[in-house]
Amino acid sequence: MDCQQTVAPSSSVSGSPHSLPDAFPGGELLNALKEHSFGISHYGILRTSPHEAKARVVLLEENVVTVLLTTDGYSIADGDECRGGTFESLEDLLAAVSPRFVESRQQSLIAKLQLLAESEDRQKEI
């Protein structure tokens, strides 16, 4: 499990055509990274296989982590070992390692709630 691979630009995938992440775990990891892009600086898929997917993630604190997704869940890969435990979701993992992710998630939620409230107010006016 070599973590020193070249990282593809955000939202793109490196690797051979047969390793495109259109199924678990590659597709799941890519979708989770896209959904949580508000709370990370950038990311790139390092590798996908039928058994695992890896991505290089730059946190808002500018720390770099390698996220590993297997059937066991999400974890931080450190060389050939996983550190920090296994999480059921990418959101849980990011919240555990990035205080700024937590802040960004809260700000994003508040902004969405404000838009919803404004939309409901406009509907009442009609």
N, C-alpha and C positions, 0 to 999 in steps of 0.2 A: 504494500500500500504506500507508494511513493507520493508524497505531498508536494514535491518540488516541480510539478508540471507547469507549463505555461498556462496562464489563465485567459480564457476567452473574454471578450468584452461583455459587459452587463447584458443580460437577456439573450445571449447567444450561447451556442454549445460548441465545445471543441471535441474532437474525436472523429472516429470513422463514421460513415453514413449508417452502418448497422448499429451504432451505439446511440443514436438520437433518442432523447429522453421522452418518448411518447407513451410510455407505460411506467408502472411502478418499477423501481423507485425513482428513476430519472425524471419522469414527468411530474411526479408528486413534488420532488425537491424544487424543480424549476417553478412550478405553480406557487409553492409556498414562498419562495424568494420574491416572486413578482408581487404577491399579496402583501408582503411585509417590506416592500422596497421603501416605504415612507420612513422606516426606522433603521435603515442601514445606508452606508455611503455607496457601495457598489458590490457586485458579486460576479462570479464567473463559474460555470460548471467545469470541474476538472476532469471528471470521469464518471461514466455510467456503465453499469453491467446489470444483468438480470438479478443480482443479489445485493447491490449497493450503488449509491450515487454519492459523489463528493463535490463540494463547491468551496471555493475560496470566497470568504465574506469579509469585507472591510466594514467594521462597526463605525458608528458615529464618533466614537472616541478615537478613531483611526487605528485601533488594534485590528490585527488580521487573525481570523480563525478559519480552520478548515472544518466545515460541517459535513458530517457523514450521516446518511440515511440508509438504514437497513430495515428488515422486517421487525427488528427490536425497537426501532424508533430513531430519534435524532440524537446525535452526540457530537462532541468536539473531538476530532481526530488529531492525535499528537504522534506523528510518526506511524508506527504500527499499532499503537494503543489508543484507546479512547479514554478521555479524562473528563471528570465532572459529572459522570452519570449519564443516563439515557432519559430522554424526554419524549412525551407523547406527541408534542407538536413543536414546530419551529418557533412559534411564538413563545412557548415556555422556555425553550433553550435561550433565545435572544434576551428574554426578560431576566434570566439568571446570570448572563454574562455582560449585559450592557445597560447600565442605568439610564443612558440617554435614549435607548430604545423605548424604555418604559415611559419616559417623558414624552417622546414623540408619539407613542401610541395614545397617550392620554390627550394630547393636543389634537390628534387626528379625530379621535372620538368626539371631543367637544365640538370641533368644527362641523362634523357630520350632524350632530344633534342640533346645532344652531341652524344649519340649512333645513333640516326637517321642520323645526319650529317655524322658521320663516315661510316655508312652503305651506304649512297648515294655516298660518295667519292669512296668507294670500287666498287660500281656499275659502276661508270664512268671509272674506270681503266680497267674494263673488256671489 
